[in-house]
Amino acid sequence: MIGFPTILKTKKDWQHAVDYVKESRMNRKELVSELENLRDNVYMNVLKESSKGKDPEEMTPDDFEKAEDPNCEKKRLGISDEEIAAWIQEVSGE
């Protein structure tokens, strides 16, 4: 792969993006933003137990609660928070 990947679907794609940005010094802000999104997007809304019998048309946002998504992108790809933090540090040059 040559250049900055437009689609990041594998762990190898993420590593390539980090390597590319480190060498080229381009797309830093974009990659850091993408890495932060990868790190932070781990929750989904699920219906509270007390709201399960409620009519869907009567439901409000209060009927849902955040729960960790076991199938979020970073878990699916096998990327840890430590790896993401290291990548952000590498890209930021800190």
VENSULJO-V705180 format. One record per helix or strand of 3 or more residues. SS is the DSSP state (H for helix, E for strand). FROM is the first residue (numbers start at 0). TO is the last residue. If there is no record, write none. Layout:
ss: [SS;SS]
from: [FROM;FROM]
to: [TO;TO]
This chain:
ss: [H;H;E;H;H;H;E;H;H]
from: [10;27;42;48;55;60;63;72;80]
to: [23;39;46;50;57;62;67;76;91]
